[in-house]
Amino acid sequence: MSDMTIRAFQQYIHMKDHHPDLKLKYLQKLVEEVGELARAMRKEVLYSDTQNVKGTIDEELYDVLYYVVALANTYAIDLESVMHLKEPISSTKYGQTDGLVRLIDKSL
């Protein structure tokens, strides 16, 4: 399996499902998926335990991510760029010294 960047995933969702007029629908789906994630977490159902992704935490996390990305696309927000803007703020706020920038530098 190849690695996929956030930007590439966002482009994929944009090609597959981009309807800026459906912002509210995407938000409603996101909230629904968060509820389904909570249900799967209560049951602690994982793909690694069942070998069936349906109804697992794995599936619901993907669904949440999907609708976060779909919403970002409706506002033309580049999540990968925002990640680089926001992470230093969060790192400082929570006193973390090994931030995202250092992690990326180590992997290059």
Buried (B, 14 or more C-beta within 10 A) or exposed (E): EEEEEBEEBBBEBBEEBEEEEBEEBBBEBBEEBBEBBEEBEEEEBBBEEEEEBEBBBBBBBEBBBBBBBBBBBBEEEBBEEEEEEEBEEEBEEEEEEEBBEEEEEEEE
